[in-house]
Amino acid sequence: ERETFRDGSHVPLSAWILAVTVPTAFTRRQIAALKDACAIAGFSAPLLIPEPLAAAQTYSDRHRTDIREAAAGVEGGINVVIVDVGHAASKAVLVNFDGSNAEVKGVEKLVGVGAVSLDNAMVAHFTQQLDAKHG
């Protein structure tokens, strides 16, 4: 089992590390199925990362300088809430950034508050506005 690159070189799959983001709604059975699928694909020990934590890490990586500047001189650092709005649910992670350290303070999932809810609220609002304006 190996991966072939465009230049014809080969790297055995055992030399790869697989990281997979996992929805917070996944059950133990779904996570086990995901691990089984990874094993079938040749990855025996995938790194499973909850989606909100992956979002927090991405934010930290992309805004490292801004975070350091904002946290400079602030005792206890700064808190950042990162929200992942899914279709039918939203997840939020609260991360404290203190200098170069980041600590997850909490993760919360809101079932029933997702993009579909926002879509429905906007349609209702604009329908009301149009009806009021144009009868």
Disulfide bonds with the S-S distance in Angstrom:
none
